[in-house]
Amino acid sequence: MAGKAKVTELEDLHKKVSNYYMDALDCGDDISSGTLNAINTFLKQNEVVVDRRESDNMSKLTTEFAKLIKSKDK
C-alpha cells in the first residue's frame, strides 16, 4: 500500500490540472462539453469565486465560458 501523498506532490498535481484546463481554453480549438463540465467542477471544488465587477478578465472569461456552453447546447 502506498503512503500518503506529500503536500508538494498534491500542489504540483493541482497546478498541472489547472494549467491543462487553461491551455484547453486558450488553444482556440472546439472544447467538448465534458471538458467544460470538468473545468466547471474543478472551479467549484476549489471554491473559486471572483467579484466580476473587480476583474475585467474574469468578466470576459465568464462571458466567453457562457457562450461556449450555449453553443454546445445547440
Phi, psi and omega per residue, in radians:
M1 nan 2.322 -3.108
A2 -1.329 2.642 3.107
G3 -1.353 3.087 3.132
K4 -1.170 2.579 3.091
A5 -1.237 2.547 3.088
K6 -1.358 2.655 3.139
V7 -0.997 -0.714 -3.136
T8 -1.122 -0.598 3.090
E9 -1.177 -0.727 3.122
L10 -1.180 -0.681 3.088
E11 -1.096 -0.726 3.130
D12 -1.125 -0.747 3.108
L13 -1.084 -0.789 3.125
H14 -1.037 -0.765 3.126
K15 -1.099 -0.726 -3.135
K16 -1.143 -0.726 3.115
V17 -1.120 -0.786 3.129
S18 -1.059 -0.796 3.123
N19 -1.119 -0.667 3.105
Y20 -1.036 -0.816 3.141
Y21 -1.161 -0.699 3.099
M22 -1.092 -0.757 3.116
D23 -1.081 -0.703 3.122
A24 -1.075 -0.706 3.128
L25 -1.265 -0.611 -3.070
D26 -1.391 -0.374 -2.992
C27 -1.221 -0.381 3.122
G28 1.495 -0.073 3.093
D29 -1.352 2.865 3.072
D30 -1.151 2.299 -3.112
I31 -1.832 2.323 -3.129
S32 -1.203 2.711 3.107
S33 -1.109 -0.541 3.089
G34 -1.119 -0.715 3.103
T35 -1.173 -0.730 3.104
L36 -1.072 -0.729 3.097
N37 -1.129 -0.675 3.117
A38 -1.131 -0.712 3.101
I39 -1.103 -0.796 3.135
N40 -1.061 -0.773 3.119
T41 -1.106 -0.751 3.121
F42 -1.021 -0.781 3.125
L43 -1.119 -0.774 -3.141
K44 -1.120 -0.789 -3.109
Q45 -1.127 -0.465 3.130
N46 -1.684 0.180 3.086
E47 0.883 0.781 3.123
V48 -1.375 2.041 3.101
V49 -2.358 2.514 -3.123
V50 -2.487 2.477 3.000
D51 -1.459 1.834 -3.069
R52 -1.038 -0.475 3.128
R53 -1.147 -0.432 -3.097
E54 -1.678 -0.092 -3.056
S55 -2.396 1.859 3.092
D56 -1.072 -0.706 -3.140
N57 -1.092 -0.730 -3.138
M58 -1.222 -0.611 3.087
S59 -1.100 -0.775 3.118
K60 -1.139 -0.758 3.132
L61 -1.066 -0.745 3.123
T62 -1.061 -0.767 3.135
T63 -1.116 -0.825 -3.134
E64 -1.131 -0.693 3.132
F65 -1.116 -0.741 3.107
A66 -1.082 -0.712 3.115
K67 -1.087 -0.745 3.129
L68 -1.082 -0.753 3.141
I69 -1.122 -0.776 3.135
K70 -1.091 -0.694 -3.139
S71 -1.178 -0.502 3.109
K72 -1.313 -0.483 -3.116
D73 -1.338 -0.269 -3.087
K74 -1.300 nan nan
